[in-house]
Amino acid sequence: MHKLRTLNLPPHRGRDFFATVFVEPDPDNFDGFDPSADAEKWGISIHFQPDDPYASHAEVARIDTEHGEPHFDRLYEPDQRKDWLGQDFTYEDAQRELLSNWREYADQFFENHY
């Protein structure tokens, strides 16, 4: 999938957090692109930059349609389970879920993985 935009989230636990929106196909016009209407596949990821400046970002949680149906990758949990959300789960639902609860997911990530 192609990165559409990255949003800066408020610092939390002394780290910079981000929400990145991914879509497929790659949009020709980013300004007018609406993932809920224009994307065949979409995803939203909550992530942060680890202490090592050369390390890639660490994902905390992700909701996407990569496997044909919306699902929630709970990367903050020890087993990193995947919950299938059903065909009626929308991009707006994913955005609301992750942006409303990202701090809780980040706290659980640090408790389980650090």
Secondary structure as GFF3:
##gff-version 3
##sequence-region A 1 114
A	DSSP	beta_strand	2	12	.	.	.	ID=ss1
A	DSSP	beta_strand	15	24	.	.	.	ID=ss2
A	DSSP	alpha_helix	35	38	.	.	.	ID=ss3
A	DSSP	beta_strand	41	48	.	.	.	ID=ss4
A	DSSP	beta_strand	58	64	.	.	.	ID=ss5
A	DSSP	beta_strand	71	73	.	.	.	ID=ss6
A	DSSP	beta_strand	82	84	.	.	.	ID=ss7
A	DSSP	alpha_helix	91	113	.	.	.	ID=ss8
###
